[in-house]
Amino acid sequence: MSTESSEWEERIAAAWATIDDYDEASAGEFRALIDELAAELPADSPVRPFERGCAFDSTGHSDKAVPLYQEALRLGLGGYRGRRAKIQLSSSLRNIGRAEEGVALLEPELTAPSDELDDAVRSCLALCLSSLGRDREGLSLVLEALAPHLPRYQRSMANYARALVQPG
């Protein structure tokens, strides 16, 4: 298979829809399912290590997910999956005590073209900042992400978010 087909995308989505059917004892079976689907892709496909990384990450193995996400990005994973890889990699880095690397990975995403992952970027960056003792910056990001979703007080919350990190 030279690229991911819509049929392959449907099968991988169907596999991911079953993740809650697996418990800690059977998590290896889920990873094997994802590995099997990923193996259908060319060896140099960035989606291959990305999906495998997601499977490790989602079953509690951030340490094994990190090199797979890094490989996916090195192979040129872009677009929506590329942004997801950066978010998930930063979260995994934080989980293994490398939050500073997570911050460095996500800060450029704050000025990337906007999409539905903007709030996830801010949330994961906030967690990384908090792990580094930079709670005010993290809280500012979370309030900034939350403000547009509020039924009222959007302007006030956005102003409070800025006030947490701007002098005066």
Secondary structure by P-SEA (a helix, b strand, c coil): cccccaaaaaaaaaaaaacccccccaaaaaaaaaaaaaaacccccaaaaaaaaaaaaaaccaaaaaaaaaaaaaaccccaaaaaaaaaaaaaaaaacaaaaaaaacccccccccccaaaaaaaaaaaaaaaacaaaaaaaaaaaaaccccccaaaaaaaaaaaacccc
